[in-house]
């Protein structure tokens, strides 16, 4: 995942010399399992893909309408769907694959402030990493804003948390993991140089920024550079669905 900058990977199993899709594993799944108290005493060598992957798969057919695929991504709050043809996986569709549609002229009159989420979920940079993991799991988001002295200090994503837990499991002796994992601080693993976007930016400008940087979301700022919301690929996908089904 880190080498190829992937957020998720389909999992297959060989059956009668054919690769059968049996699950999908994401950064959020890794962060969830590695930071869970249930698996706190399990040695890293015992963590297999089958332990972490999601087995209850949602799939689509290669001939399905793209607007219906978008609706499934929105309704199920998932980031990707494997695509099947005659029962075999032939590809995968992610939220990112829809973003280029927002570069169309029809979206130029829509600004970031029209689609952003104003209910910002944030935690303190001094909070424990396991708390950041829990908030992400409970809220179903992919990133959190971190504050320090009531100011934006950084942002932490599922990928940041997964990488932190992988490194911790790798370098901490098994007998100390259960207790020491609670001492990891979220601020130590956040990205401090947070890129923001103006509330007045157009949707095509936002799409360009996401496609150029690979970022899935941006904090939104007002005229005084104060955070007033957050805009993500999910917000763009909802807009695309609304525009395409009008």
Beta strands, then each sheet from edge to edge (+ up, - down):
strand 1: 8-15
strand 2: 18-26
strand 3: 59-61
strand 4: 80-85
strand 5: 88-94
strand 6: 122-124
strand 7: 143-148
strand 8: 151-157
strand 9: 196-198
strand 10: 217-221
strand 11: 227-232
sheet 1: 1+ 2-
sheet 2: 3+ 4+ 5-
sheet 3: 6+ 7+ 8-
sheet 4: 9+ 10+ 11-
end
